[in-house]
């Protein structure tokens, strides 16, 4: 399924903000320049610890020196009120996608420190990070098991040695529609981890795990099964054929859960493990897609469509702790907002409503959400909101020392009822 970040659709701070015009008798403020744009740090990957007391997030800064031109990302940790912030990872190789262990004592993340993207684990109290996975094709996404002793991850099949050798020799021509490497789901034991190891594959050779949006799979609360979205191949067009199945982790036995003419994606187990929520496309699915949230019994049965969302493209984050609501993120006009969707009823907006909210996530105990948030005149920072009190708290202030040119603000527009009589800055 094609995904377009809301920051691209909305008022992206890095590209759309303009300096306000001034009168001739006022000193002209410094404008928004390419140099200043490169000073803006990107903040994302916001993850709240299971107990809600601490938050991990990723800070990306530009590196422009000698032959190097890239973003360098590192994982930071702070208290839930923004205090005691510190970088957890360091070095000249990026660390991304942090996830707390169920006991809140460790954080797993993705990095290329060993060449390929692998899962590494570090204790929050301090110490050296350890490489956990040794997936030859590189890891795409991962999730801790509820017991904290295992990690399930998606990795791309390794390239055949013959093709890899040709690529090294610059004989890297590709044939249109040739078979592509599939994405497999594997499980690895991390309790008492020593050397990095390859996980045990638990999905066969007749499907590819679909990882957009999110990792595309979820552990059952008892840790015995994993629900996942899959396609026949890894080709971009095959998202329209996505179905949902469940695999028993110990036996590797796969059984279909939802298989219709729609594309079914992004499954999440309910807190009691009895239901699975997911998003489903129109039937038949097209690239001009609309999606809806649906729920199906985990043991199989007839799916049930829930109320439509505003933009018909909800990005599910998971279930509320009581199992009565789904939480999702979605674009609304030039903003991106959080919503709660009851199993019976209409969606309700929660959290901030006047900016761009990105990379949102729900913590393991379903008590708090973390997200990156920016507005037309404030750069992105990490925020957290408790579900019992969704007023967000800003955690990071990595862009606090940026120069602040005067910005063009919203102008009145009586003829635009869609924005309440106002037009936004973009």
N, C-alpha and C positions, 0 to 999 in steps of 0.2 A: 504494500500500500504506500503510495507517495506521501511524504510528510513535508510540510513547509513550516519552519519555525515561526511562531507568532511574532518574534522579534523582527523577522523580515517583513511580515505583513503589517506590523504596527509601527509606532514611532520609535524606531531604533535610535538610541542615543548616539551611537557611533557614526551615523550617517545622515540623519534627517534634521538634527537640531540646527537652527540658524541664529546668528546674532541679531538682536533687535535693532531696528534703525534708531538713530538718535538725532536730536536737533543739532543744528550747526553750532550752537553755543555750548554744547556739552562735549566733554572729552570723549573721543571715540574709543570704545572698549576694544580689547583684543578680541579678534574673531575666533571662530572655531576652525582650526587648521588641521592638516593631516598629522602634524607633529603632536598636537593635543589629542587627536583621536587615538594615536598609538599609546598614549599614556593611560588610557582607560583600561582597567583590569576587568576581565570577564569573571563572573562569579556564577557557579552552578554546582550540580551534584550534591545538593543540600540534603543531608540525611540526619534525622533525629535519632538519638540512642533509644533503646527499648524503654528505659525508665524516664525518658523525656528530659533528663537533666543536662545532657550535652548534645552538641551538634557538630557533625563533620561537613565540610564543604570544600569545594575546589576553587582555587584562585588561579586564573590564567593570565599571564603577562606576556607582552611581546618581547622577543629577543631579536635585535637587529644589529649584528656585529660581524665583521669579516665576511665569511661565506655563509653565515647563519641567518635565516629569516624564518621565524616560526613562533608559535605560542608555546610557552613553557608552563606547565600546570603542576601544582602541588596541593596536597591535601592539608587542610587546616582543621583545627578543633577549637571549639569555644563552649563556654557554659551557655545554657539556654537563655540567659539574660544578656548575653554578649560579652561577659567578662572572661578573663583568663584565656584570651585567644592566643594560639601559637601554631606554627607550622609543624605538622606531624611528619611530613616527608620533605626531603631536600635532595639537591643534586641537579645534574644537568640532563636528566631524563624525566619526562612527565609522568605523573601519577594521577589517575583519573578514577571515576566511578566508585567512590568509597561505599562500603556497606558494613554496618556494625554487626558483630557476632551477637547471638541471642543473649549472652550474659553481659554484653556491653563492655567487655574487657579488651576486645581486639577489633581491628578494622581490616577488612580485606579490600584490595583495590587492584586496578589493572595498570600495568606498566610494561614498557619494552626494555627494561633493564637487561634482560637476558637475550635480546634480539627480537624474538616474537612477543606479541602481547600475551602476557600470562597473569594469573592471579597470584598476588603476593599478600602476605598477612603480617601485620605489625601490632604489637601490644600498645595500647593507648598510654599506659604508664611509662613507656620508654623502652628502648632496645632497638636492635637491628631488625629490619624487615626480612622475612623469609619467603622464598619462592615456593608456592604450593603446587601449581600445575606445570606440566611439561607437555602441553598440547602442540604437536608439530605444526598444525595449521594455524595456531593462534586462537585466543579466546575472544569471543564476541560479547558475551554477557554471562552473569552468574548469579546464584542465590544461595545463601546459607540454608541448611536444613534446620528445622525447628529445634533439634537437639544440639546444634552447634558443633557436631562431630563430623559433619559431611558438608560438602559444597557441590551443588549441581551446576554445570556450566555448559555453554554452547560453544563449540569450536568448529571451524571449517575443516573439512577433509584435507589432508596434506596433498600438495601437488605431486603427481607421479614423478618419479626420479628422472625419467626420460624428458618430460616437458620442462622440469626444473633445470636440467643440464642445458637444454636448448636455450632457455631464457638467459642463463649465465653467459652463453655464447652469442647473445643478442639475436638469436633466431627465435624471436618471440611473436611471430605472426599468429593471429587468432582467426578461427573460422566462425562465421556467424552461426549462432544457435548450436555450437558444439557443446557437449556435456559440460556442466559446471560443477565445481566441487560443492558438495552438500554440507549443510550445517547439522551436526550431530549433538545429541544431548548425552552427557557423561556425568558420572558421579565419582567423587574422590573423597577418601577418608583424610581428614585434616587433624583429627585428635592424635596428639603425639607425633606431629609431622616431623619427619627427618629431611631426607632429600626430596626435591621435587619429583613428581611422578605423573604418569599419564593416568587419566581417570578410566573408569570402566564404562564403555558405551552401553546405553540402555535403550537406544532407538535403532531400528534396522536401516537397511540400505535402500528402502523404497520411499523415503520421505525426507524432507529438509525442514528443520525447525525455522519458523518464521519469527523474526525478532523485532519487527516494527509493528506497532510501537512497543517500547519496553523490551524486556528480555524474552517475552513470548511464552513464559511458562511460570508455574507456581507450585510450591510444595503443598501437600495436604497438611492440615494441622497435626496429624499424628506422624508425619514423616514417612508414611508407607507408600505414597503415590505422588506422582507429578502430573499435573494437567498441562497440556502444551498445544500450541497452534502449529500447524505444519502445512507444507505445500508439496506437490510432486517433485519439483526441482527448485533450485535457487534463482531461477530467472526472474527478472523484475515483473514481467507480466503475469507470473503465476500466483501473485497475491490474490487474484480473483478466485482461485481454487482452494483457498485456505480452509481447513477444517480443524476441529478440536478433538483430541484424543487424550486418554489417561494411560499412563504406564505404571505398573507395579515395580517399585525400585528393586526389590530382591529378585523377582523372577524375570524381569524385563518383558513381561507380558503386556502388550498394548491392546486396548480396546477403544473403538470409536465412541465418542460422546455426542458430537454434533456434526452431521454431514448433510448439508442441504445445498440448494442452488446459490445460496448467499456465500460471501466470504466471512468467516468467523475468526476473530483475532483477540489477542490480549486477555486470556482467561485468568480469573482469580477465584480461589476457593473462599467460601464463606467461613466465618470464625468457627462454626461447628462442623465444617467439612461436608455438610449435606447438600450444598448448592454450589454452582459455579456461575459466576458472572462473566460476561464477555461482550464485545461489540460485534454487530453483524451489519453487513452492507445491504443495499437493495438487492432484489432478486429480479433479473440477473445483475451481478456487480459490474460497474463501469468505472472508467477513470474519472468521470464526473460524479464521484461517489457521495452518497449519504450513508451515515451509520446510525445505529440505535443501540442502546444498552439492552441486553437480554439476560435472562436467568434460566438455568436448566438444572434439574436434579442431578447430583453427582453420580448417582447410580444409573442415570439414563432416563429419558422421558421427553415430553413435549416442551420445547423452549417457550418462554413467555417474554414478550416484548414489553419493556417499561415505557414510561412517558418520553416523548421526544425532547431532545435538548434544543437549545436556541439555534445553534449552528449546524445541528445534525452531524456533528463530528466530535463526540465526547472522547477524551483520552482518559481511560479509567486509571485510578490510583489504587483502588481496593475497596474493601467493605468497612463500614463503621463497626465498632467493637460489639454492638448489640445485634448486628446482622440485619438491621432494618433499613439501612441506606447504603447506596453506593456513592463513592466520592470520585469526582472527575474534574478535569481541567479542560477549558474550551475557550475559543476566541468569541468575543462579543464586540462587534463593530471594530474599533481600533484598540480594544483592550483584550486581555486574556485573564479569565477569572476562574475561581474555584466554585464548585457546586456540590450540593448534596442532593441525591436523587432517591427519594423513598421508594420502597418496593410497591407501595400503593400511594400515588400522588404525584404532584408536579415537582420539578427541580427547584431548589432554593439556592440563591447565591450566598456564599460565605466568604469572609476575608475581604481584602481590598478590591475595589471596583474601578479604579481610575488609571491603571497602568498595565504593564506587560509582565505577566507571571510565567516563569519558565522552569523547567526541570523540577517539577514538584514531585514529592514522594511522601508516602505514609509510613510511619515507623511501625516496628514489628508488633507492638501492643495496641496499635490503632488509637493512640491517644493524642498524637500531634502530627502535623505536617511541616515539612521543610520545603522551601522554594526560593528561587532567585526572583527578585522583583525590581522593576525600574519604572520610572514615569518619564514624561516628556522633558523634565528638567532635573531629574536625579538619576545618576547611573546605577547599574545593577548592584545589589548587595544581597547577602544571604538573610533570609527571614524565617521565622518559625511561628506557627499558630497552633494553640491547643484546640482540640475539637470541642471542648466544653466552654471555650472562650476564644473564638476565632480572630480576635483583634491581633494582628501580627506584631511581632517584636523583631526589630532589626538587630542582627547579630554582628555582621561584619561592617567595617568602615574602611575598606581597602582603597576606596576612591575618595575618601574624605579630604585629602590634601590637593585634589585637582583644582586648577583655576576654574572659576565659574563665570564665563561670559554671560551677558544678558541674553535671555532666550526670547524668541518670538512666542507669545502665548496664544491661547484660543481666542477667537473673535466671535462676536454674536452672530447668530444666523437664525432668524425667526422662522425661516422656511424649512427647517430640518427637524421634523418631529422625532426622527430616529435617534437623535442625540439630545432630546429634551430642549430644543431650541438653541443649542450651541453646536458649533463645529469644533472638533479638537484640533490641536496644533498641527496635525498632519492632514 
